[in-house]
Amino acid sequence: MPDQRYRVLAISSHPVQYASANFREMARHPGLDLTVAYCSLRGAEAARDHEFGVDVKWDIPLLDGYKWVDVKRASGEAKWDSDSWNWDLWKTIRDGHFDAIIALTGYKRPAFWISRAAAASHRVPFFFGTDTFTLEPRDGSRWKVAVKRLLWPLLFRLASQVIVVSTAGRELMESLGIPSHRIALLHNTVDNDWWTAASSAVDRAAVRRSWGVNADEKVILFCGKLQEWKRPSDLLLAFAKAAVPDSTLIMIGEGPLRSQLEAEATSLGICERVRFLGFLNQSQLPAMYTSADLMVLPSRYEPFGLVVNEAMLCGCSVAVSDCVGAARDLVTPLAPDFVFPHGDVEALASLLRRVFSDPGRLLSLRRDSRVRMQTWSPRENVGAVFSAVERARAGRGKPLSAPLSHASVRESPSPGSHQVSE
């Protein structure tokens, strides 16, 4: 049992299905007394997702099992989110007497700077960070790289602990001059228990029949928003080029590229072997991963890629581009040859041919993927949060270069990540 119990406030723009599992795990930790401040309830309440192009309300509980406050409603504002200057967030921090503040809103938003100012005013350790591992922005603008190289070392020195979600992310912060003792690696995780339980209940044969696919057919899966930076067209072209016998490509997701991809599948003469399933809610995805043989994420920009976690927990092998943050921590330890150069369609086609020429290896990777995820879970994440809070409390008032020695709240009934990218 910890000697100390810390009051922690996490500030989030809105409920996110991935973060909720970590919040529930934090609420169960004997050394943490967690409250989450939401700037809006988008996600728990139906709202338009402009990248998916559909109205989204996640069909799993997002607000159960931990204390939370809706700052908008607590303040009486009719409309507010993390892009608004609402000083009731300051009051939440002032009145909460917290031991640490974790900002998950991104530094471009007013909510970040309000919480940063409040934390500094009350001398509360302030955590924030990034989910990326590169200075390259999503839009490819070179000037942003130069600006980040200049400003990020100054920005991240404002953090008592800089949050990163991957080994490569930690190395990026170290390259910017952030001391290692001021960097907290919080595993980018999903609800491992939920995914494995849901996967175990899947009737793989029945799902495949619904796709018009037999038990022996080779199934490749893409899951994500159909946006340019996800490079779904690369997978479509590689699938056509690889010409793997008795194979089907399943495309899950919505976005502006859907009609273009459908037309491309027709022009390539593979439309009969490609299924476009559109947007699927969370509860539908375990069946998709469990019934596929290989999930491919060909992104040219992907700070981490939590679909990798999801697929591996469902026993689905994963191949990713070298621009996917999860590659080094999750894919390479099992299959380094399943990482390919982004944008290289020929390399991806060759990988598909090679993967399906060795069915025995694919079968063993189904088991190994689940085993790997046993130590990349909310449990490790929350343990790292507690350790980071201890370090920050021990080092209050010390300069960054010095080594360290060591609101109205609503509580949901108990059940039974967030960060800067540009």
N, C-alpha and C positions, 0 to 999 in steps of 0.2 A: 504494500500500500504506500502511495506517495506521502511524504511528510507535509506537503503543502497542496492546497486546492486553489486553483487560480480562476478568477472571473475573467472570461474572454468574450469579447464582442466581435463577431464576424459581420462585415457590412457587404451586402450583395445587391446587385442591381435588380435581380428577380430570382424566383426559385428555379433551380436547374436540377434535372433528374440525376446528374452525376454527383453534384455537390451534396444533395440531400442524404445520401448514404453515409458520406463522411461526417455530416453534422450529427446524424443519429449515433454514429460510433463515438464521436467526441462527447456527446451527452452522456454516454455510458461510462466514460473514462472517470475513474475515481479522483483524478487530480485536476479535472477541468469542470468548470461551471459555465456552460456555453449559452449565449444568447445570440440569435441571428437577427440583424436589422435588414429588412427588405425595403428597397426603394419603390418597388411595385410588386404586384402578384402575377405578372404576366408569366404564363406557363402553368401555374396552378389554376388560373382563370383563362378562359379562351381568349386568344389574341392573334392577330395576323402576323405570321412569320414571313417577312418579305423575301427572304432568300429561298425558302421552300415554296412560297407563293400560295400558301393555304393557311386557313385558320388552325391553330395548334393549341390543344390543351392536353398535356401529357396524361396518360391513363394509368399512371401509378401514383401512389401517395408521395407528395413532395413536401408536405408540412407536418408530417407525423413524427413523433418521437424526440422532439427537441423544442426548446423555448424559442419563440420568434416574435418579432414586432413588425407591424406594417407601419413604417414611418409616415407614409402618406396619410393614412387614416388616423394615426395618433395625432398628427398635426392639424387635422381638419381640412387639409387642402383637397380640393376636388380632383386635381390632377397633379401628380408629381412623380418624377422618376430620378434616376441618378444624374440626368442631364440638367436638373433644375437646382437653383440655389435656394435650398430650404434649410434654415438654421435650426429646425427642430432636431436634426441629426446631432448637432452640437449639444443640445440639451440631453439627448439620450446618452451621449458619452459622459457629459458632466455629472449627470445624476446616477449613472450606473456604477461608479467607483470601480472601474475595470482594471485588471492587471495587465491586459494586453488588448490591442485593437488589431484586427486582421482586415485589411481593405481588399476586397475582391472585385472592385468596380472598374479598375483601369484608371491610369493617371490623367487621362484626357477629360474626365468627367468631374463636374463640380463636387459631387459627393465625396470623391477622393480627397480633394483639397480641404473641404470642410472637416472631414474626419482627421486629416493630417494636422490641421491647425488646432483642433480640439485636443488631440492626443498630446501635441507639443505643449499646449497651454497647461494641461493637467499632469504633464510629465509621465505619460503612459507609453510604454513601448509600442511602436507602430510597425506592423508587418505589411509588406506588399511585395510584389515580384512580377515575374513573367513566366508564361508557359512556353516561350520560344527558346530556341538554341542558336539563333542566328540574328545578325543585324539586318538581314535582307527582309524588306517589307513584302506584304502580299501582292502589292501592285507593281513590284519590281523597280520602283523609282530609286535611282542611284543617289540622288541628293539626300534622301532619307537615311541612307547608310552613313553618309558623312555627318549628318546632324546627330544621329544616334551615337556615333563614335565619340562625338564631342560632349553631348549632354547626358547620356545615360550614366556615365561614372558619377556625375554630380547628382542626378536624380536618385540613383539607388543608394547613395550615401545618406539619404534621408530616412532609410529603413533601419530599424533596430535589428531586424532579420529580413534578409531578402529571400523571398520564396521562389524556388524553382521546382520543376516537376520531372526533370530528367537529369541523367548524368551529364549529358551534353550541355544542358542549361546551366548546370553548376560550373562547368568549364568556361562557358561564355562569361559568367559573372566574374570569375577569377581573372579572365583575360582583360576585363575592364577595371581591374584593380580592387575589387571587393575582397576583403580577407575571408578565408574559408570559414572562420568561426562566426562570420556574420551571414552565412548562407545556409538556408534550411531546405534540404531536399524533401519535399512532400510528394510522395508518390501520386501520380495522376491516376486515379482509380475510379472504378464503378462499384456497384453493390455486388461483390463477388458471390455471396451466398444466394442472392436472388437469381443471378444469371445461371449458376450451376444447377439450382433446383429447377428452374424453368426449363433448362435444356434437358434435364433427365426425364421430364414428362413429355417430351416431343415424340410423336410417331413419325419418324423420319420417312418411312415408306409412304405414309399417307400424304405428307407434305409434297413429296416428289411426284406423286400421282396428280396432285392438284396443279403442278407445273407441267404435266404431260411428260414427265421424265421417269425412266425406269430405274430400278435399283442399281444397275451397273453403269449408268451414264455418268460422265464426269461433269460436275457442276462447279462453275466459277461464279463468284459473287462480287458485286460492287455495292457498297452501302454508303450513301452520303448525298449531300446536296449536289445537284447537277449544275455546278459552277465551273468556270474555266480553270481556276487554280486547282481543282480536284482532278483535272485531266481525265475525265471518263472516256473521252474520245481516244486517248492513247490505249486504253484497255480494249475498246471496241476494235481498233485497228489491229492490235496485237492478237486478239482472239481470232480475227479473220485470217491473219497471216500465219498463225501457228497451225491452224487447221487440225487441231487435235481430234481424232476420230471419236464419234459418239459423245460429243460435248455440248453443253448448254451454258449460256451466259445469262445470269439473273442480275438485272439492274434495279436497285431499290433507291428511291429518292425522287424528289421533284426539284425543279429549278429552271432557269431560262434556257438551258441547253437541251431540254427533253425533245422538242420537235426536231431539232437539228440532229440529234443522235438517232432518232427513229428513222429519219430520212437517210442518214449515213448507213445504218444497218441494211436498209433496202438496197442502196446503191452498191454495197459490198456483197450483196447476195446472201446475207446471213440472217435476214429478218425472221426466218422460221426457227432459228436456233437461239434467238435473243428474246427474253421476256422483260418488259418494262412494267414493274409493279407499282410505281408511284410511291407516295409518302406512306410509310407504315408507322404506327405508333409503337411505343416501347414494348408493350406486351406481345406484339406480333413478331418481334425480331428474333427471340431465341429459336423459334422454329426455322427461321431462314438460315441462320448460321449453322445450326445443328444438322440441317439437311444438305448443306453445301460441302464441297471438298476443299475449296481454296477460296479465301477472300483476298482480293487484290485492292490495294490503295495506292494509286499511281501519282499522287499529288506532287505538284511542284512547290507547294507551300503548305505545310501541315505541322504546326508547333508541336503537337503530340500525336493525336489520332486515337481517341478513346474507342473507336470501332475495333481497333486491334485488340484491346482488352476484352471487349464483348465477344468477338469471334473466338479468341483463344479459350475463354471460359466455357464456350459451347463446344470445344473440341474441334474447331475448324482451323486448319492450317492457314497461315497468313504470309503473303508476299507484299512488300512495300517498296516504294522508291526511297532513294537516299535523302530525300527532303522530308521524310516523316520522322518526327521526334521520337516515336516509340521504337524505331528500328533498332537502336543500339541496346536499349534496356530489355526489350521483350522479344524481338525477332532474331537478332544476331546470336544470342546465347544458344538458340535451338537450331537455327538454320541460316548461317551467314550468307549462303548462296541464294537465299530468298529475298535479298535486298538488291535492287537493280538501279541503274542510273536513271534519274528522272528525265522524261522526255525521249528516252531511247526505246522506240517501239520495237525495233529488232531484238534488243536485249530482253525485253519483256516477252516477246513471242518465243524466243529461245528458252526462257525460263519456263513458260507454260508447257512447251514440249518436253522439257527435261523432267519437270515435276510429275507429269502424268505417265512418264515412262517407267516410274518406280512406285507402284501402288503400295508396296510394303512400307516404304518410308513415309508416305502420306498417312498410313494407318498408325504408325508409331508416333508420328507428330501429333495426332489427335490426343493421345494420352499425355505426351510430354508438354503440350501447350497448357493443359489444365494444371499439371504439376508446377510449371513455372509460375503460374498466377497465384499459387498459394502464398508466396512471399511478396506479392505486389498487390496489396489489398488495403482497405480502409484501416485495418489494424495497424499496419506499419506506418501509414500516413498519420494517424492520430498520435502514435508514439513519438513521431518526429515533431508534431506540433507541441506536445508537452515538453520535450527536450528543448525546443527553440524558445518557449516561454521561460523556462528556467534560465537559459543562457542570457536572454534579454533582461530579465529581472536582476540577475547577478551583475550585469554590466551597465546598468543605468548610470548615465552621467559620464561614462568614459568616452574618449574620442574614438572615432572609427578605427584608427590604426592600432589601438591598444588591445592586447590579448585579454580575453575574459577569464575570470576565475571560475569560474564554474557557470429607463423609459417605461412606459406601461407595457408590460410583457404579457403575451399570450402563450400559453403552453399547450401544445397538442398532446393528446393521449399517447402514452408510450406504446410502441408496437409490440405483439406475442404473449477551379478550381479557375479559368478565373484569373483571370489575371491579364496582364498586359501582353498584347501580341504585336502591336505596332507602336 
